[in-house]
Amino acid sequence: MDWTLSTLVCCHGAVPQSKLADPCPGMVQKLDQKLPVANEYLLLSGGVREGVVDLDLDELNIYARGTDYDMDFTLLVPALKLHDRNQPVTLDMRHSALCHSWLSLRLFDEGTISKWKDCCTIVDHINGATNYFFSPTKVADWFYDSIRIVLSEIQKKPQRGMPKVEKVEKNGTIISIILGVGSSRMLYDIVPVVSFKGWPAVAQSWLMENHFWDGKITEEEVISGFYLVPACSYKGRKDNEWRLSFARSEVQLKKCISGSLMQAYQACKAIIIKLLSRPKAISPYHLRSMMLWACDRLPANYLAQEDYAAHFLLGLIDDLQHCLVNKMCPNYFIPQCNMLEHLSEETVMLHARKLSSVRSDPTEHLRTAIEHVKAANRLTLELQRRGSTTSIPSPQSDGGDANQPDDRLAKKLQQLVTENPGKSISVFINPDDVTRPHFRIDDKFF
């Protein structure tokens, strides 16, 4: 991570590509000592708009790769930490929908309450006690104001080699910063969070099930921690409600997903971001959840096929269509939470019809998405050529360039569609024979 961003927050060496860093005090922490002195940030490749975290995209300004930025990242910044727990973490979900929680500062010491009570909503009880609930909206407001103060101080005393701050915007509870580094522009979506070690009690039953990652990584790696992110449910109170996030676990699970499936995911994501952007109902995070469910459902040796990216892409489209028609997309870690429950029938059917057009001619839609990626890359290269000859990485997203959709995938997709005209193609497993992987065309399994 570059000098400016690390100094703005609190860290001296956060490592890109989803690795944890051990931060030290920085300028924001020094303003009023609210942030933990010893903190631990998670830097994810890909911005919030790419679906790397389950956040609502309605309030985000639209940024275009190539036009506004060249590389994007998401930085989770713990405002509070709850560590050293050896039992499942029980959250206060009495006032919230599934996957959401209020957070009382009763869990913390008096010093923490004193520092943060101006970022809380206050509830007085009949017995005279006062309860402070950590407010995601007030925390985001404080964080945005703090960053602006720090930036103002930095600009008064610019240092040589310091990246240029091109844009700072508050998008709901997210702070988006675009930095000019050499001839490259990097978008950082900074998300204030609450960090927990351990595992939430509400997701405890998920650990009892069989999963695709069993034997590939340890359970300790998967359940090392979780977050509360500043997002509320459809009918929740924005000023009080936080959403559970398993971003740390998802980083580990991604290690167990084959390259061909990741390529299909990237291609499908590129298609739906453009096609299903209005009204905002389906996000890339929904697609990510469906991919994880597919990994649990399908045999590992089938998913490991290196040349099956086109098959997987069609399967993901079918899965998404199935979720829309049934208005059902379970959260991977808390399956009882349906992430599409709040959508109207009109909205889901509108998106289902749009997706049907993709399914009838997936190659054309994929090639359109590929052209968008290429155009963005051309813009980036042109700006770099004008500004500097410095070599920088190509634009990347969640998964990196190797998984971006390309012409080879489009050609394979076209071959499948051409060889099976008018037929429904899917990667669903044969329910009558679960011992072997199958590829389904209509009602026949191969």
Backbone hydrogen bonds in HBPLUS format (Angstrom, degrees):
<---DONOR---> <-ACCEPTOR-->    atom                        ^
c    i                          cat <-CA-CA->   ^        H-A-AA   ^      H-
h    n   atom  resd res      DA  || num        DHA   H-A  angle D-A-AA Bond
n    s   type  num  typ     dist DA aas  dist angle  dist       angle   num
A0006-SER N   A0002-ASP O   3.25 MM   4  6.34 166.7  2.27 153.9 157.9     1
A0007-THR N   A0003-TRP O   2.98 MM   4  6.07 151.9  2.06 149.7 157.7     2
A0008-LEU N   A0004-THR O   2.84 MM   4  6.00 153.3  1.91 150.9 159.2     3
A0009-VAL N   A0005-LEU O   3.19 MM   4  6.42 157.7  2.24 151.9 154.8     4
A0011-CYS N   A0006-SER O   3.04 MM   5  4.85 125.9  2.35 136.8 142.3     5
A0027-MET N   A0007-THR O   3.17 MM  20  6.10 153.5  2.25 162.5 170.5     6
A0024-CYS N   A0010-CYS O   2.88 MM  14  5.58 126.7  2.17 144.7 159.0     7
A0018-SER N   A0043-LEU O   2.77 MM  25  5.06 121.9  2.11 144.8 160.0     8
A0030-LYS N   A0026-GLY O   3.02 MM   4  6.20 144.7  2.15 145.6 155.9     9
A0031-LEU N   A0028-VAL O   3.18 MM   3  5.41 149.4  2.28 103.7 112.4    10
A0033-GLN N   A0029-GLN O   2.80 MM   4  4.96 130.2  2.05 145.7 157.8    11
A0042-LEU N   A0076-LEU O   3.39 MM  34  5.21 158.8  2.44 135.3 141.3    12
A0076-LEU N   A0042-LEU O   2.91 MM  34  5.21 170.4  1.92 153.1 155.1    13
A0044-LEU N   A0074-THR O   2.75 MM  30  5.04 170.1  1.76 158.4 160.2    14
A0074-THR N   A0044-LEU O   2.92 MM  30  5.04 156.6  1.98 142.2 148.8    15
A0046-GLY N   A0072-ASP O   2.80 MM  26  4.93 147.7  1.90 136.3 134.6    16
A0050-GLU N   A0047-GLY O   2.92 MM   3  5.33 151.5  2.00 109.6 118.8    17
A0051-GLY N   A0048-VAL O   3.00 MM   3  5.47 164.8  2.02 116.6 119.9    18
A0055-LEU N   A0053-VAL O   2.94 MM   2  5.80 118.6  2.33 113.4  96.6    19
A0060-LEU N   A0057-LEU O   3.21 MM   3  5.40 163.9  2.24 110.5 115.3    20
A0067-THR N   A0064-ALA O   3.18 MM   3  5.38 128.4  2.46 110.6 124.8    21
A0068-ASP N   A0064-ALA O   2.73 MM   4  5.37 174.2  1.73 163.1 164.5    22
A0066-GLY N   A0069-TYR O   2.66 MM   3  5.56 170.4  1.67 169.3 168.4    23
A0070-ASP N   A0185-ARG O   2.72 MM 115  5.25 168.1  1.73 147.4 148.3    24
A0071-MET N   A0185-ARG O   3.23 MM 114  6.63 154.2  2.30 152.7 156.9    25
A0187-LEU N   A0071-MET O   2.77 MM 116  6.15 166.0  1.79 162.1 162.7    26
A0073-PHE N   A0187-LEU O   2.77 MM 114  6.17 150.8  1.85 160.4 170.5    27
A0189-ASP N   A0073-PHE O   2.93 MM 116  6.31 165.5  1.95 150.7 153.9    28
A0075-LEU N   A0189-ASP O   2.88 MM 114  6.13 162.2  1.91 146.1 151.2    29
A0191-VAL N   A0075-LEU O   2.86 MM 116  6.12 168.3  1.87 161.9 164.3    30
A0077-VAL N   A0191-VAL O   2.89 MM 114  5.97 168.7  1.90 149.6 153.3    31
A0193-VAL N   A0077-VAL O   2.94 MM 116  5.77 161.3  1.97 134.6 135.7    32
A0079-ALA N   A0193-VAL O   2.75 MM 114  5.86 166.8  1.76 169.9 166.9    33
A0195-SER N   A0080-LEU O   2.95 MM 115  6.29 167.7  1.97 157.9 156.0    34
A0082-LEU N   A0195-SER O   2.81 MM 113  6.25 155.8  1.87 159.9 168.3    35
A0197-LYS N   A0082-LEU O   3.00 MM 115  6.46 151.7  2.08 159.4 159.8    36
A0089-VAL N   A0199-TRP O   2.81 MM 110  5.88 160.7  1.85 141.2 146.9    37
A0201-ALA N   A0089-VAL O   2.81 MM 112  5.42 164.7  1.83 136.8 136.3    38
A0102-TRP N   A0092-ASP O   3.18 MM  10  5.72 164.8  2.20 165.6 161.1    39
A0096-SER N   A0093-MET O   3.32 MM   3  5.08 162.0  2.35 100.0 105.3    40
A0100-HIS N   A0097-ALA O   3.14 MM   3  5.65 136.3  2.34 140.7 141.2    41
A0244-LEU N   A0099-CYS O   2.81 MM 145  5.39 168.6  1.82 145.6 149.2    42
A0101-SER N   A0242-TRP O   2.88 MM 141  5.33 150.7  1.97 142.5 149.6    43
A0242-TRP N   A0101-SER O   2.85 MM 141  5.33 165.3  1.87 149.0 153.9    44
A0134-PHE N   A0103-LEU O   2.82 MM  31  5.54 154.0  1.88 173.7 170.2    45
A0105-LEU N   A0132-TYR O   2.85 MM  27  5.66 164.8  1.88 168.1 171.5    46
A0108-PHE N   A0105-LEU O   2.95 MM   3  5.36 164.2  1.97 113.6 118.6    47
A0113-ILE N   A0109-ASP O   3.12 MM   4  6.48 161.6  2.16 152.7 158.2    48
A0114-SER N   A0110-GLU O   2.91 MM   4  6.07 159.6  1.95 149.2 154.5    49
A0115-LYS N   A0111-GLY O   3.08 MM   4  6.32 152.2  2.16 144.1 151.0    50
A0116-TRP N   A0112-THR O   3.08 MM   4  6.22 151.7  2.16 150.1 157.1    51
A0117-LYS N   A0113-ILE O   2.90 MM   4  5.51 125.7  2.20 152.2 158.8    52
A0119-CYS N   A0116-TRP O   2.77 MM   3  5.37 161.3  1.80 123.2 129.7    53
A0120-CYS N   A0117-LYS O   3.30 MM   3  5.07 143.6  2.45 109.0 105.6    54
A0135-SER N   A0119-CYS O   3.02 MM  16  5.88 163.9  2.04 152.1 152.9    55
A0121-THR N   A0133-PHE O   2.90 MM  12  5.24 155.3  1.96 147.7 151.5    56
A0133-PHE N   A0121-THR O   2.87 MM  12  5.24 177.3  1.87 163.4 164.0    57
A0123-VAL N   A0131-ASN O   2.92 MM   8  5.17 165.1  1.94 153.5 158.3    58
A0131-ASN N   A0123-VAL O   2.83 MM   8  5.17 167.4  1.85 151.2 155.5    59
A0125-HIS N   A0129-ALA O   2.86 MM   4  5.36 175.9  1.86 168.0 169.3    60
A0128-GLY N   A0125-HIS O   2.98 MM   3  5.39 159.4  2.02 114.4 118.7    61
A0139-VAL N   A0135-SER O   2.94 MM   4  6.07 156.4  2.00 152.2 159.2    62
A0140-ALA N   A0136-PRO O   3.01 MM   4  6.11 157.7  2.06 140.8 146.8    63
A0141-ASP N   A0137-THR O   2.99 MM   4  6.22 153.0  2.06 142.0 149.4    64
A0142-TRP N   A0138-LYS O   2.94 MM   4  6.15 161.5  1.98 145.9 150.7    65
A0143-PHE N   A0139-VAL O   2.90 MM   4  6.11 162.1  1.93 151.1 156.2    66
A0144-TYR N   A0140-ALA O   2.97 MM   4  6.11 161.2  2.00 149.0 153.6    67
A0145-ASP N   A0141-ASP O   3.00 MM   4  6.20 166.7  2.02 152.1 155.8    68
A0146-SER N   A0142-TRP O   2.90 MM   4  6.09 155.5  1.96 150.0 157.2    69
A0147-ILE N   A0143-PHE O   2.97 MM   4  6.19 159.9  2.01 149.1 154.0    70
A0148-ARG N   A0144-TYR O   3.03 MM   4  6.29 157.3  2.08 149.4 155.5    71
A0149-ILE N   A0145-ASP O   3.04 MM   4  6.30 153.0  2.12 145.4 152.4    72
A0150-VAL N   A0146-SER O   2.98 MM   4  6.26 164.1  2.01 153.2 157.1    73
A0151-LEU N   A0147-ILE O   2.86 MM   4  6.06 161.5  1.89 151.6 156.9    74
A0152-SER N   A0148-ARG O   2.97 MM   4  6.11 152.7  2.05 142.6 149.9    75
A0153-GLU N   A0149-ILE O   3.07 MM   4  6.41 152.3  2.15 147.2 154.2    76
A0154-ILE N   A0150-VAL O   2.91 MM   4  6.20 156.5  1.97 151.4 158.3    77
A0155-GLN N   A0151-LEU O   2.92 MM   4  6.10 160.2  1.96 151.2 155.8    78
A0156-LYS N   A0153-GLU O   3.24 MM   3  5.25 135.9  2.45  94.6 106.4    79
A0157-LYS N   A0154-ILE O   3.07 MM   3  5.39 136.4  2.26 104.1 115.5    80
A0162-MET N   A0159-GLN O   3.18 MM   3  5.64 153.2  2.25 135.2 134.2    81
A0164-LYS N   A0180-GLY O   2.99 MM  16  4.82 149.2  2.08 142.7 141.8    82
A0180-GLY N   A0164-LYS O   2.66 MM  16  4.82 166.9  1.67 149.2 154.1    83
A0166-GLU N   A0178-ILE O   2.83 MM  12  5.47 144.9  1.96 153.7 164.2    84
A0167-LYS N   A0178-ILE O   3.32 MM  11  5.05 145.3  2.45 138.4 137.4    85
A0178-ILE N   A0167-LYS O   2.90 MM  11  5.05 159.3  1.95 140.3 145.7    86
A0169-GLU N   A0176-SER O   2.90 MM   7  5.25 162.7  1.93 152.5 158.4    87
A0176-SER N   A0169-GLU O   2.78 MM   7  5.25 161.7  1.81 162.9 166.3    88
A0171-ASN N   A0174-ILE O   2.69 MM   3  5.07 159.0  1.73 162.8 166.6    89
A0174-ILE N   A0171-ASN O   3.04 MM   3  5.07 163.9  2.06 119.1 123.1    90
A0175-ILE N   A0190-ILE O   3.05 MM  15  5.10 173.7  2.06 151.6 151.9    91
A0190-ILE N   A0175-ILE O   2.73 MM  15  5.10 174.0  1.74 158.2 156.2    92
A0177-ILE N   A0188-TYR O   2.89 MM  11  5.20 163.2  1.92 148.4 153.6    93
A0188-TYR N   A0177-ILE O   2.77 MM  11  5.20 164.5  1.80 156.0 161.5    94
A0179-LEU N   A0186-MET O   2.88 MM   7  5.20 161.6  1.91 145.5 147.5    95
A0186-MET N   A0179-LEU O   2.80 MM   7  5.20 159.6  1.85 152.3 156.6    96
A0181-VAL N   A0184-SER O   2.70 MM   3  5.23 160.4  1.74 164.0 168.1    97
A0184-SER N   A0181-VAL O   2.96 MM   3  5.23 163.4  1.99 128.3 130.2    98
A0194-VAL N   A0228-LEU O   3.01 MM  34  5.02 151.5  2.09 139.2 147.5    99
A0228-LEU N   A0194-VAL O   2.89 MM  34  5.02 144.8  2.02 140.9 150.3   100
A0196-PHE N   A0226-PHE O   2.94 MM  30  5.39 159.5  1.98 171.7 165.9   101
A0226-PHE N   A0196-PHE O   3.05 MM  30  5.39 146.9  2.17 134.3 144.1   102
A0198-GLY N   A0224-SER O   3.34 MM  26  5.35 159.7  2.38 106.4 107.4   103
A0203-ALA N   A0200-PRO O   3.09 MM   3  5.60 152.6  2.17 112.2 120.0   104
A0204-GLN N   A0201-ALA O   3.09 MM   3  5.01 165.2  2.11 109.4 111.5   105
A0206-TRP N   A0203-ALA O   3.18 MM   3  5.52 137.2  2.37 105.1 116.1   106
A0207-LEU N   A0204-GLN O   3.15 MM   3  5.67 141.7  2.30 109.8 118.8   107
A0208-MET N   A0205-SER O   3.00 MM   3  5.32 148.2  2.10 106.6 116.2   108
A0209-GLU N   A0206-TRP O   3.28 MM   3  5.65 161.0  2.32 109.0 114.5   109
A0214-ASP N   A0211-HIS O   3.13 MM   3  5.58 166.1  2.15 114.1 118.3   110
A0216-LYS N   A0213-TRP O   2.95 MM   3  5.27 161.0  1.99 128.6 133.4   111
A0217-ILE N   A0213-TRP O   3.35 MM   4  6.20 157.1  2.41 167.8 163.8   112
A0221-GLU N   A0218-THR O   3.12 MM   3  5.34 128.6  2.39  99.8 112.0   113
A0222-VAL N   A0218-THR O   3.33 MM   4  6.73 149.1  2.44 142.9 151.0   114
A0222-VAL N   A0219-GLU O   3.09 MM   3  5.08 118.5  2.48  93.9 109.2   115
A0223-ILE N   A0219-GLU O   2.96 MM   4  6.16 157.8  2.01 158.2 163.0   116
A0227-TYR N   A0245-SER O   2.92 MM  18  5.00 168.1  1.93 153.5 154.3   117
A0245-SER N   A0227-TYR O   2.84 MM  18  5.00 157.2  1.89 143.2 141.8   118
A0229-VAL N   A0243-ARG O   2.78 MM  14  5.23 165.2  1.80 153.4 154.8   119
A0231-ALA N   A0229-VAL O   2.85 MM   2  5.90 123.9  2.17 117.3 100.9   120
A0243-ARG N   A0229-VAL O   2.89 MM  14  5.23 171.5  1.89 155.7 158.3   121
A0236-GLY N   A0233-SER O   3.14 MM   3  4.80 156.0  2.20  96.9 104.2   122
A0240-ASN N   A0237-ARG O   3.06 MM   3  5.55 161.0  2.10 115.3 121.4   123
A0241-GLU N   A0237-ARG O   2.91 MM   4  5.71 162.8  1.94 173.7 176.8   124
A0249-SER N   A0246-PHE O   3.02 MM   3  5.31 116.1  2.44 103.4 118.5   125
A0250-GLU N   A0246-PHE O   2.90 MM   4  6.21 157.5  1.95 156.0 163.5   126
A0251-VAL N   A0247-ALA O   3.11 MM   4  6.34 144.5  2.24 144.4 151.9   127
A0252-GLN N   A0249-SER O   2.97 MM   3  5.24 120.2  2.34 101.3 115.8   128
A0253-LEU N   A0249-SER O   2.94 MM   4  6.31 159.4  1.99 153.7 160.0   129
A0254-LYS N   A0250-GLU O   2.99 MM   4  6.01 150.3  2.08 144.2 150.6   130
A0255-LYS N   A0252-GLN O   3.14 MM   3  5.63 145.7  2.27 109.0 117.8   131
A0256-CYS N   A0253-LEU O   2.90 MM   3  5.52 155.9  1.96 117.5 124.8   132
A0257-ILE N   A0254-LYS O   3.22 MM   3  5.34 170.5  2.23 110.1 112.7   133
A0262-MET N   A0258-SER O   3.04 MM   4  6.33 158.3  2.09 149.6 156.1   134
A0263-GLN N   A0259-GLY O   2.91 MM   4  6.11 148.4  2.01 142.8 151.6   135
A0264-ALA N   A0260-SER O   3.05 MM   4  6.30 154.9  2.11 141.2 147.4   136
A0265-TYR N   A0261-LEU O   2.86 MM   4  6.13 155.0  1.92 148.3 155.7   137
A0266-GLN N   A0262-MET O   2.91 MM   4  6.16 160.3  1.95 149.2 153.7   138
A0267-ALA N   A0263-GLN O   3.02 MM   4  6.26 159.2  2.06 148.1 153.6   139
A0268-CYS N   A0264-ALA O   2.88 MM   4  6.09 165.1  1.91 153.2 157.2   140
A0269-LYS N   A0265-TYR O   2.82 MM   4  5.95 158.2  1.87 150.5 157.3   141
A0270-ALA N   A0266-GLN O   2.95 MM   4  6.14 156.7  2.00 146.5 152.3   142
A0271-ILE N   A0267-ALA O   3.14 MM   4  6.43 146.1  2.26 142.9 151.7   143
A0272-ILE N   A0268-CYS O   2.97 MM   4  6.27 169.3  1.98 158.1 159.5   144
A0273-ILE N   A0269-LYS O   2.99 MM   4  5.97 157.4  2.04 153.4 158.5   145
A0275-LEU N   A0271-ILE O   3.03 MM   4  6.16 171.6  2.04 153.8 156.3   146
A0276-LEU N   A0272-ILE O   2.84 MM   4  5.19 159.7  1.88 134.2 141.3   147
A0286-HIS N   A0283-SER O   2.99 MM   3  5.50 133.7  2.21 112.9 123.7   148
A0288-ARG N   A0284-PRO O   2.94 MM   4  6.25 151.7  2.02 146.8 155.0   149
A0289-SER N   A0285-TYR O   2.97 MM   4  6.24 156.1  2.03 148.7 154.1   150
A0290-MET N   A0286-HIS O   3.01 MM   4  6.36 156.7  2.07 149.2 155.3   151
A0291-MET N   A0287-LEU O   2.95 MM   4  6.23 149.5  2.04 147.4 155.9   152
A0292-LEU N   A0288-ARG O   3.06 MM   4  6.40 154.3  2.13 149.0 155.1   153
A0293-TRP N   A0289-SER O   3.01 MM   4  6.34 155.0  2.07 148.7 155.8   154
A0294-ALA N   A0290-MET O   2.90 MM   4  6.13 152.6  1.97 145.0 152.7   155
A0295-CYS N   A0291-MET O   2.98 MM   4  6.29 147.5  2.09 144.6 153.3   156
A0296-ASP N   A0292-LEU O   3.17 MM   4  6.53 146.7  2.28 142.3 150.4   157
A0296-ASP N   A0293-TRP O   3.11 MM   3  5.13 120.3  2.48  94.2 108.8   158
A0297-ARG N   A0293-TRP O   2.97 MM   4  6.21 144.8  2.10 144.7 155.2   159
A0298-LEU N   A0294-ALA O   2.92 MM   4  5.93 162.4  1.95 158.5 159.7   160
A0302-TYR N   A0299-PRO O   3.13 MM   3  5.41 133.3  2.36 103.0 115.4   161
A0303-LEU N   A0299-PRO O   3.17 MM   4  6.53 162.9  2.20 155.1 159.4   162
A0304-ALA N   A0300-ALA O   2.98 MM   4  6.10 128.1  2.26 141.0 154.8   163
A0305-GLN N   A0302-TYR O   3.17 MM   3  5.65 168.5  2.18 114.7 118.0   164
A0312-PHE N   A0308-TYR O   2.93 MM   4  6.21 163.4  1.95 159.9 164.7   165
A0313-LEU N   A0309-ALA O   2.90 MM   4  6.12 150.3  1.98 146.0 154.2   166
A0314-LEU N   A0310-ALA O   3.12 MM   4  6.40 163.3  2.15 150.2 153.1   167
A0315-GLY N   A0311-HIS O   2.97 MM   4  6.24 153.0  2.04 146.4 154.8   168
A0316-LEU N   A0312-PHE O   2.85 MM   4  6.13 153.7  1.92 151.6 157.7   169
A0317-ILE N   A0313-LEU O   3.03 MM   4  6.32 158.6  2.07 150.2 155.7   170
A0318-ASP N   A0314-LEU O   2.94 MM   4  6.19 158.6  1.98 147.0 153.1   171
A0319-ASP N   A0315-GLY O   2.81 MM   4  6.06 156.7  1.86 148.1 155.0   172
A0320-LEU N   A0316-LEU O   2.89 MM   4  6.08 160.8  1.93 149.2 154.0   173
A0321-GLN N   A0317-ILE O   2.91 MM   4  6.13 157.4  1.97 147.9 154.5   174
A0322-HIS N   A0318-ASP O   2.87 MM   4  6.09 155.9  1.93 148.9 155.8   175
A0323-CYS N   A0319-ASP O   2.90 MM   4  6.21 155.2  1.96 149.4 155.9   176
A0324-LEU N   A0320-LEU O   2.98 MM   4  6.24 156.8  2.03 149.5 155.3   177
A0325-VAL N   A0321-GLN O   2.96 MM   4  6.16 173.6  1.96 156.9 158.4   178
A0326-ASN N   A0322-HIS O   3.11 MM   4  6.16 155.8  2.17 144.8 151.2   179
A0327-LYS N   A0323-CYS O   2.76 MM   4  5.51 106.0  2.31 131.5 149.2   180
A0328-MET N   A0323-CYS O   2.92 MM   5  4.98 155.9  1.97 139.0 146.2   181
A0327-LYS N   A0324-LEU O   3.05 MM   3  4.74 147.5  2.16  95.2 105.3   182
A0339-MET N   A0329-CYS O   2.89 MM  10  5.42 160.3  1.93 145.3 141.9   183
A0331-ASN N   A0337-CYS O   2.86 MM   6  5.60 152.1  1.94 161.2 170.7   184
A0337-CYS N   A0334-ILE O   2.88 MM   3  5.74 164.8  1.91 130.6 134.9   185
A0341-GLU N   A0338-ASN O   3.31 MM   3  5.41 169.0  2.32 110.9 113.1   186
A0343-LEU N   A0340-LEU O   3.15 MM   3  5.69 161.4  2.18 118.9 124.4   187
A0348-VAL N   A0344-SER O   3.13 MM   4  6.47 170.3  2.14 158.4 159.4   188
A0349-MET N   A0345-GLU O   3.05 MM   4  6.10 159.6  2.09 147.6 153.3   189
A0350-LEU N   A0346-GLU O   3.00 MM   4  6.11 146.8  2.12 140.0 149.1   190
A0351-HIS N   A0347-THR O   3.07 MM   4  6.36 163.5  2.10 154.3 157.4   191
A0352-ALA N   A0348-VAL O   2.84 MM   4  5.98 149.4  1.93 141.0 150.8   192
A0353-ARG N   A0349-MET O   2.93 MM   4  6.06 152.6  2.01 142.7 148.5   193
A0354-LYS N   A0350-LEU O   3.10 MM   4  6.40 154.3  2.17 142.6 149.8   194
A0355-LEU N   A0351-HIS O   2.85 MM   4  6.09 156.5  1.91 149.0 155.6   195
A0356-SER N   A0352-ALA O   2.92 MM   4  6.15 138.3  2.10 138.1 149.6   196
A0357-SER N   A0353-ARG O   3.29 MM   4  6.66 143.0  2.43 141.5 149.2   197
A0357-SER N   A0354-LYS O   3.14 MM   3  5.36 127.6  2.42  97.8 110.5   198
A0358-VAL N   A0355-LEU O   3.05 MM   3  4.98 121.3  2.41  92.5 107.5   199
A0359-ARG N   A0355-LEU O   2.88 MM   4  6.23 157.8  1.93 150.1 156.5   200
A0360-SER N   A0356-SER O   2.96 MM   4  6.17 142.3  2.11 143.8 152.9   201
A0361-ASP N   A0358-VAL O   3.16 MM   3  5.32 132.1  2.40  99.4 111.8   202
A0366-LEU N   A0362-PRO O   2.90 MM   4  6.06 155.4  1.96 151.2 158.5   203
A0367-ARG N   A0363-THR O   2.87 MM   4  6.09 162.1  1.90 152.7 157.5   204
A0368-THR N   A0364-GLU O   3.00 MM   4  6.24 149.7  2.10 143.3 151.5   205
A0369-ALA N   A0365-HIS O   3.02 MM   4  6.30 156.7  2.07 144.2 150.1   206
A0370-ILE N   A0366-LEU O   2.81 MM   4  6.13 153.3  1.88 150.8 159.2   207
A0371-GLU N   A0367-ARG O   2.92 MM   4  6.15 154.0  1.99 144.5 150.9   208
A0372-HIS N   A0368-THR O   3.05 MM   4  6.40 147.4  2.16 144.4 153.1   209
A0373-VAL N   A0369-ALA O   3.09 MM   4  6.45 155.5  2.15 147.7 153.5   210
A0374-LYS N   A0370-ILE O   2.90 MM   4  6.19 162.7  1.93 154.0 158.9   211
A0375-ALA N   A0371-GLU O   2.83 MM   4  5.96 156.7  1.88 145.9 152.5   212
A0376-ALA N   A0372-HIS O   2.99 MM   4  6.21 157.2  2.05 146.6 152.4   213
A0377-ASN N   A0373-VAL O   2.95 MM   4  6.21 156.0  2.01 148.5 155.5   214
A0378-ARG N   A0374-LYS O   2.85 MM   4  6.13 152.1  1.93 148.0 155.8   215
A0379-LEU N   A0375-ALA O   3.00 MM   4  6.29 154.9  2.06 146.8 153.1   216
A0380-THR N   A0376-ALA O   3.02 MM   4  6.29 159.6  2.07 147.6 153.0   217
A0381-LEU N   A0377-ASN O   2.90 MM   4  6.16 168.3  1.91 154.0 156.7   218
A0382-GLU N   A0378-ARG O   2.91 MM   4  6.04 152.2  1.98 145.7 153.5   219
A0383-LEU N   A0379-LEU O   2.97 MM   4  6.21 159.8  2.01 150.1 155.2   220
A0384-GLN N   A0380-THR O   2.88 MM   4  6.16 156.9  1.94 152.6 159.8   221
A0385-ARG N   A0381-LEU O   2.86 MM   4  6.01 152.1  1.94 142.1 149.9   222
A0386-ARG N   A0382-GLU O   3.03 MM   4  6.28 153.3  2.11 146.1 152.5   223
A0387-GLY N   A0383-LEU O   2.90 MM   4  6.01 154.2  1.96 145.5 153.1   224
A0388-SER N   A0384-GLN O   2.77 MM   4  5.49 166.4  1.79 148.6 152.6   225
A0400-GLY N   A0397-SER O   2.80 MM   3  5.21 163.0  1.83 130.0 136.0   226
A0403-ASN N   A0400-GLY O   3.17 MM   3  5.94 158.2  2.22 118.5 124.1   227
A0404-GLN N   A0401-ASP O   2.96 MM   3  5.18 170.1  1.97 115.0 118.3   228
A0410-ALA N   A0406-ASP O   3.34 MM   4  6.72 156.1  2.40 144.7 151.5   229
A0411-LYS N   A0407-ASP O   2.93 MM   4  6.20 154.1  1.99 151.6 158.0   230
A0412-LYS N   A0408-ARG O   3.04 MM   4  6.29 158.6  2.08 148.1 153.5   231
A0413-LEU N   A0409-LEU O   2.90 MM   4  6.07 157.6  1.95 149.6 156.1   232
A0414-GLN N   A0410-ALA O   2.91 MM   4  6.14 156.4  1.97 145.7 152.0   233
A0415-GLN N   A0411-LYS O   3.00 MM   4  6.26 151.2  2.09 144.2 151.7   234
A0416-LEU N   A0412-LYS O   3.09 MM   4  6.43 159.4  2.13 150.3 154.5   235
A0417-VAL N   A0413-LEU O   3.06 MM   4  6.35 164.3  2.09 154.4 158.3   236
A0418-THR N   A0414-GLN O   2.84 MM   4  5.95 160.3  1.88 150.7 156.6   237
A0419-GLU N   A0415-GLN O   2.96 MM   4  6.05 159.9  2.00 150.3 155.3   238
A0420-ASN N   A0417-VAL O   3.28 MM   3  5.23 140.6  2.45  94.0 104.9   239
A0423-LYS N   A0420-ASN O   3.28 MM   3  5.68 157.9  2.33 135.5 132.4   240
A0442-ASP N   A0424-SER O   2.71 MM  18  4.99 169.4  1.72 155.8 156.4   241
A0426-SER N   A0440-ARG O   2.99 MM  14  5.31 167.7  2.00 152.7 154.0   242
A0440-ARG N   A0426-SER O   3.05 MM  14  5.31 149.0  2.15 159.5 163.9   243
A0433-ASP N   A0430-ASN O   3.12 MM   3  5.49 160.1  2.17 111.8 117.9   244
A0446-PHE N   A0439-PHE O   2.89 MM   7  5.12 151.0  1.98 134.0 143.6   245
A0441-ILE N   A0444-LYS O   2.99 MM   3  5.49 156.0  2.05 154.8 162.2   246
A0444-LYS N   A0441-ILE O   3.09 MM   3  5.49 162.9  2.12 133.5 134.2   247
